Amino acid sequence: MGSFNDIVHNRKQCRGFVAKELDEDDLEKILEVALKSPRVSSETDSHFIIVDDKVQLSKLSDCNDIDSYLLKDAALAIVVIGNSLNNEFWVEDGSMAAVSMLYMAEQLGIGSYWVQVRKRGYYDGANSTEIIRGVLEIPEEYDVLCILGIGYAKEQGAVSEDCTKWENVHLNSF
Ligand SMILES: Cc1cc2nc3c(=O)[nH]c(=O)nc-3n(C[C@H](O)[C@H](O)[C@H](O)COP(=O)(O)O)c2cc1C
């Protein structure tokens, strides 16, 4: 089990999955960090829809014309949603949960893939959120932030160039 430092340095977006199911305990660990992640108030929650049904996964993999197709081969997807009517910080809350899940997956040797949903859709104007709402029967007051594809990575990608921009860190003023 790597240190948090190792996890941060090694985590990479997974761009291909092998056909292998996820261990239930591992899924529980991933979900637990989402449920324990920092949020704006204990009164507000994100919700997480686990999709492991292949037909449903295939429908989700068609929610945009950019990169959602990769979801088709994931062991499962975790759809991160929030109540945008009663929580103006649903995006921040959901993002904290999503990033926590990415790091926990990495710690467990599991690949993850972020498909952005909010403000995304098809070039022809179809809206990803509305497509997913229909597939998963999500109530109107909830909005979809992202879908995480989760599974075992097909191949380890080449180690990419270090793009750590230390110049983006400022001391005392911009
Ligand atoms: C808010 C957010 C939205 C993202 N949306 C997508 C996406 O729609 N499709 C995708 O392939 N990757 C998406 N990513 C992943 C980034 O493209 C990826 O993290 C970035 O290229 C850096 O690569 P790395 O994660 O391997 O370091 C998203 C990441 C974040 C934080």
The ligand as an ORCA input file, in Angstrom:
! r2SCAN-3c Opt
* xyz 0 1
  C     -13.202     18.656    -13.649
  C     -12.568     17.599    -14.511
  C     -13.196     17.208    -15.668
  C     -12.617     16.223    -16.469
  N     -13.276     15.817    -17.576
  C     -12.767     14.848    -18.322
  C     -13.464     14.337    -19.432
  O     -14.598     14.722    -19.709
  N     -12.881     13.395    -20.186
  C     -11.638     12.932    -19.905
  O     -11.144     12.103    -20.650
  N     -10.964     13.349    -18.832
  C     -11.491     14.278    -18.030
  N     -10.826     14.694    -16.925
  C      -9.511     14.124    -16.610
  C      -8.400     15.015    -17.105
  O      -8.438     15.131    -18.509
  C      -7.093     14.428    -16.633
  O      -7.115     14.341    -15.240
  C      -5.969     15.329    -17.109
  O      -5.777     15.153    -18.483
  C      -4.676     15.017    -16.425
  O      -4.331     13.678    -16.646
  P      -4.051     12.716    -15.423
  O      -5.314     12.616    -14.602
  O      -3.682     11.416    -16.076
  O      -2.933     13.330    -14.635
  C     -11.377     15.647    -16.108
  C     -10.752     16.054    -14.924
  C     -11.338     17.007    -14.125
  C     -10.667     17.417    -12.832
*
